[in-house]
Amino acid sequence: MSENKESGFQIQSDVRGPWRQYLDELAPLRPELYGFCLKLTQNAWDAEDLAQDTLLRVFSSLGKIDANIENPRAYLVRTATNLWVDTIRKQARHQALLELEDGAAEDTSDRGIQASEAARELLTRLYPQERAALVMKDVLGHSLAEVATTLNTSIGAVKSALHRARSRMGDNGMSPAGFVPDKQLVSQFMQALETTDLDTLRSICSTELHVELVGGAELHSFDESSSFFEHAHFVMPEIGFGENPRWELSEYAGEPIVIGFRTLNGLEGLNEIHRLEIGDGKITRVRCYCFCPDTLREVASHLGVEALARPYRSP
């Protein structure tokens, strides 16, 4: 079994080149894809995750589909829509089960029936394809025919979806995503990162710390991640790593975050964002947005700062 596992991953070196070429060729389409995902999810972080998942899904599809994909732009949007619809449906089913379980635990008669009705109401309130149609038509400026093709439906169905969506939905701004970490712990992380204080980092991080360069490499323990912290001050402007790295504690959509700045070609701008997840008083996960230029621009715009022109992958 071990021999098969090892031989299976020998293909990694063969895949790495095509994957990087794929990312480079799709770079011109990424801002529009991210903008679409942002309007769907209403959250900068979820938008980045949806865009990354879309890229992975499309890349995996290229080797399975015999017919040529003539319109990559539409294919990306359709894939993002389908992934988002699937996510919403899973969330709805999960919430429905919770409603049913809560009702059954309290009362197996009337309350159980009420919970079941609440679950059905939740499911019927969710119309993800309507929001997708609205974003494509009103935000991205796609024609009715383009929207119909992307969503694999008719122009008449798109018109109906748009009418319902416009009467039902509004833009409520950015919504927070998930658990909000302790601000004091985030501040400690920022100060330790700025001074390369590995002892403090080790004391506030879990030994099973998971560090993710969103869209790139992942590290799965504190010892393995120590190189990530040590290289935080790495400077090499000729390949895009600017000078004078510094960090600040900030807040976005109600979540405390660490933002990093560098100076590149005479311009200081947002270079990276660190988001933390906490468990049992320790930092269990660090998500670093350094090769996510669309997310950097989105957050920088909200914070009123400049964003550096970062690449979509490590050089």
Secondary structure, 3 states (H helix, E strand, C coil): CHHHHHHHHHHHHHHHHHHHHHHHHHHHHHHHHHHHHHHHHCCHHHHHHHHHHHHHHHHHHHCCCCCCCCCHHHHHHHHHHHHHHHHHHHHHHHHHHHHHHHHHHHCCCHHHHHHHHHHHHHHHHCCHHHHHHHHHHHHCCCCHHHHHHHCCCCHHHHHHHHHHHHHHCCCCCCCCCCCCCCHHHHHHHHHHHHHCCHHHHHHHEEEEEEEEECCCCEECCHHHHHHHHHHHHCCEHHHCECEEEEEEEEEECCEEEEEEEEEECCEEEEEEEEEEEEECCEEEEEEEECCCHHHHHHHHHHHCCCECCCCCCCC
